Amino acid sequence: MREKIIQVLWVENDPMITQAYPREADMREGIEIVPFSCWEDAEEALEADYSRWDAILLDAKCCYRRGDADKATRFLTNVFRRIDTLAKTKKHTIPWYVLSGQGEDDIHDLIPVDIDWDTDWARISHRRFYSKNGTVTIGNEEMLERHALYRRIKNQVIHNNPKLQIEYDEYPDVFHALDRLGLECEVGFYLMPLLEPIHFHGVNNVDYNHRYVDLRKALEEMFRHMVGKGILPSGIISKGTKENVNLSWSSLFLGAEQPENPENLRDNSEQKFWVKYERLTDGPIIPKQLAYWLKSAIFQTGGAVHTTSAEEEIAINLDKYLPHVGGSPFMLRSLAMGLCDFILWYDRFLASHPDEEMNAINFWRKRNSKF
């Protein structure tokens, strides 16, 4: 899970407040509030990187241009016009909110009535701005209005961002596990395009089925991580320009019984590794259900290090399978669900086996062989 996922542009010129509130929003909701002392500076930041900002926060009584006096009528009237112009130019509206110490009578008529993203706040509070020091009861919880605002901004941003919904609403335990493992970038990058189309429209079946390669790459990254933690031997990573990971043997090592006479194996790639390495555990390292899933996932994504590329190998498998099911995405979806369980298992397993050196001693040893 990413820190400070939400970026809020804030126009406020009281230094006491601009020092306190950003820390408060960060600690409570993981929101980064970036203050600007006047709208002129804030608008320059918006023009420079409009896509960065998830919300705009306005103090009612602030400076429109540098050197202006604090005046709500000049500030709000001009700012709302500029926000509307930017939204039309950029073809995207950034939700805005007013957080003010002003009274209702001072600014009521200056704030637009139609605030599509925050209509329920008007219903709860009977006004269209948040008070800096006021309190509100939501459900059974009484809180400062600005704290309610931080929470509402976060919920609104997540609700309107499919990737954040996947990460924070649908699969928070999985992405928390990736965080703890330090794999939020390496594995999360490949997991997200597998999960998002399950819940949101926009990707057709043909495009989705091209993402078998993402499943393969996620497994490669996890196996690399297992090498670093001493669970798998480093020899599974080939020493070439691409440093390919031997997925097939790795999955057998984790989930299947090792052969009694590895020299008799027909598969030379498997023979090479079983002759070279011996697993020291009495049984499989992963649960039987995950062993079945892993074997299927690697079969469908191409497991061993071959001369053909991963994409070509996957295409060969899919060409033999997809016509029988009308090109459906359901097999890949099921494999993506299995990957989520595999991540959760690995997080728990590594918490119980955190020592790299002890893992390398307890899980495998190198045999004396010519390989």
N, C-alpha and C positions, 0 to 999 in steps of 0.2 A: 504494500500500500504506500502510495507516494505521500510525502510530507508536504504540507501547505499546497494542497491540490487546487485551492481556489484563490484566485488573485482578484482583489478588490481595489479599485481606484477610488481614492477618498479625497474630497476637497474640503479641507479644514485647516484653519490657520492659528488655532490655539495650541501653543507648544506643550502645555501641560496635558492636554487631551491627546495630542498626536503621539506623545510618549507612552501614555498608559493604555489606550484602547487597542493598538495593534498587538501588544503582548497579551492582552486579555483575550482577543479573538483567536490568536494562535493557540494559547493554552486550552481554551474551551472547545474549539471546533477545528483547529488546524488550518485556519484561514489566514492568508497573508494580506494585510491591509497596508497599502502604500499611500501615504499622505502627500498631497500637494497643497500649497498655501493659497493658490488662486486657480480659477478655471483656465486661464491662459496657459499655465504650465501643464495642467491636467490634459487639456485638449492636445497639446503637443505630444504628450505621451500616448494618447489615443491614436493620433495620426501616425505615429512612428510604429506602433505595434498593436493594432486594434484587436487582433485575435487573442492577445495575451489575457485580456480582462474578462472576468466572468460577471462582474457587477460593478456599478458605480454608486458610491455613497456620497451624499451631499449634506453639508451643513447649510441650514437655511440662510444664515447671516454670515456671508463670506465675501471675498473679493472676486469680482469678475475678471478684471485685469490687474496686472502688477501695479501696485501703488494706489489702487482704488480703495475707497472707504468700505467698511463692512455695511452692506445694505441689502436686505432680503429682496426688495422689489427689483432692484437692478440685477442682482445675482441670479435669482431663480428664473425670472422672466427670460433672460438671455440664455441661460444654461439649458433650459428645456428646449428652446428653439434649436440650439446647436446640437444637442443630443439627437433630436429628431432628424436633423440634416445629416449627421454622421451615419445614423442607422440606415437611412435611404441610400446614401452613397456606398456604404459597405455592404448593403443588403443583409444586415443582421442587427437586431435590436439587443443591446446590452441592458438587462434589467437595472433600473435605478431605484434608489431608496433615499428618503430624507431622514436624517438623524439630527435632531435639533433640540436646542434648549429654549427655543422660541415658544410662545403661547399660541394656541389654536387661532385666536383672532388675528394674530399678526401675519400668518402665512396661509391660512385656509384657502383663500381664493387664488393663491399663486401656484398651487400644486394641481396639475391636471387631474381630471376626474377618472379617466379611463386608464387604470393601471392593471392590465390583464393578469400580470404575474403575482399580484399582491392584493386582490380584491377581498380575500377573506380577512386580511388584517384590518381593513376598514370596518368589516362586520364585527370583529372582536373589539376593536378599540374605539370605533365610531369617529375615526379621523384617518388622514392619509399620510401621516408621518410618525416616526418613532421618537419618543422622548429620551433624552440622554440619561435622565435620572428617574424617570417614571417606572412604575412596576406594573406587571400584568399577570393574571392567573390563567394558565393554559392547562386544561385538564385539572389535575390536583396540585400542580406545581406553580408556585409564585416565583417570579424572577424579574430582574430588571428588563426593561423593554429593549435595551441595546443587546442584552444577552439573547433575548428572543429573536432579535434581528439577525444576529450571527447564525443562529441555528436555522432560521428560515432561508437565509442566503445559501447556506450549505445544502439544505434539502432541495431547494429550487434548482441549483446548479446540477446536482446529481440527477434529479428527476428529468432534466432536459438533455443529459449527456449519456448516450447509450453505454459508452465505455465505463463511465463512473457508476452507472447502475449495475453493470456486470460486476465490477470490482467491489462495490460497497453494499449493494442490495442483494444481488443474486448469489454471489460466491465469495462472501467476505472471508470465510474460514480458509478457503483455498489461497486467496491472495495474501492473507495474513501469514499463512504457512510459507509462501514464497518469500515474504519479507524476512521471516526468521531465518530461512535458509540462505538468504542473500542471493536469491535467484529471481527476484521480481523483474529484473531486466532481461536476463538470459532466457528464462522459461516463460515469464509472463508475456513477453513480446510475441511469442508463438502461440500461446494459449488464447489470448484475446481474440484473434480472428477466427478461432474455432468455436468460441462460445457466443460471441456477439450475434451472429446470424441465427442462432437457435432461438433468440428472444426478440429480434428486431428484423423487419423486412429490409430489403435493399440488395441482397446478394442472391443471385439465382443458383439453382442446383449445380449447374456446370461449373460456375466459378467456385462454389463452395467445395466441390469435389477436387478441385486443384489444390486444396489446402491440406491434403494428406502429407505433403512435404513439411508443413508446419508441425504436424504431429511428430514426424521423424526428427526434426531439428530440436524439438523440445526434449525428446528422449535422449538425443545426443548430449545436450547440455546437462541433463540430470546425471547421465553416466559419467561425464567428465567431472562433475561435482563429486560423485562417489569415488572416483579415482583420487581426487584431492583429499577425501576424508578417509582413505585407506580401505574402503569397502571393496573396491575393485582394483585389480592390478593395473599399473600404468601401461602394460604391454597391449591393452586393448585399443590403444590409440596409435595408429600407424604413424611412422615418422616420415611423412612425405610432405608435399607442398600444401595439401589440404588437411592433413592430420585427421583422417577419417576414424570414426569410432566403430568397432565391430559390435553392432547391436545384437546380432544373433547369439553369439557366444555369451555376451554379457547377460542377456535374458535367461539363457540356460543356466548360467552360474547362479543367478539370483533365485530362479524359480523351479528348476528341474533337478532330478537326481543325476549326479555325475556318473559317467560310465565306469564300470569296473576295469575294463581293458581299453583305454582310450586309443591305443595303437591300432586297434582293429576298426576304428571308425572309417566309414567310407568318405565322409565329408572332410576334405583335407584342411579346410579352415577351422573346423571344430576340433579335428585331431590335433592340429598344431597347438591350440590353446589348452586343451585338456592334458596333453602330454607335458606342456610347459608349466601349468598351474594346477594345484590341487585345492579344492575347497575344504576347509577344516570343520565346518559346521556339520552336525549330525543330519540335518535336513535342509530343505530350501530356506532361504533367508526371507523371502516374501511369502505372504499367505497364498494358498492354492488358487483362490479366485483371481488374485492379481497376477499370478503366474500364467493362468489361462489367457487373461486379458493381454498381458505383455507379449505373449507368443503370437496372438492374433494381430496385435498392433504392428509388431515388427515384420510379420509375414506380409502384411498389406502395404507397408511402407518400404520394403526392401531392407534386409537386415545386415548382410555381410558386406565386406569391402570388395566390390567388384569393379571391373573396368568401366561399366556403364554408369552414368550419373544416377543419383537418387531419383531425379525427376523422370528419367527414362524408365527406370525399374518400376516406379509406381505406376506410370502410364501403362506398362505392359500388364500389370496386375488388374488395373481398373478396366482396361479394354476387355478383359475376360469376364469381368464381374458385372459392371454397371448395366450393360444391355439387358441382363436378366431381371433387373429390378427397375427398369425405366429411368435409370440415372438418378435414383433417389439419394438424398443426403443422409439417410438415417444410420447407415453403418458408421460413417465418419462421426456423426453426432454421438453415437454410443461409445465410440473409441475416445472421444473428447471427454465424456463423462468418466470413463475409466481412468483417463489421465488425471482428472481431479482427485480421484481416490488414491491413485499412485502418489501424488504430491502429498496428500494428507498422511498416508502411511509413512512416507520418507521423512516427513517432519517429525512424527512421533518416534520413528526408529532412530533418527540421528540424535534426538534429545536423550535417548537412552544409551547411545553409543557415540559420544562426542569426541573421543580421543582418537586422533588419526593413527598414531603409532600402535595403540592397542588393537585397533580395527585391523591393521595390516598384519598383526601377529595372530589374531583370533580367527580371521575369516579365510585366509588363503596362505599358501606358501608356494614358493617356486621349486619345481622338481629339478633334479639333475637330468638334463636331456640335451640332445644336440640342437634343439631349436632355440 
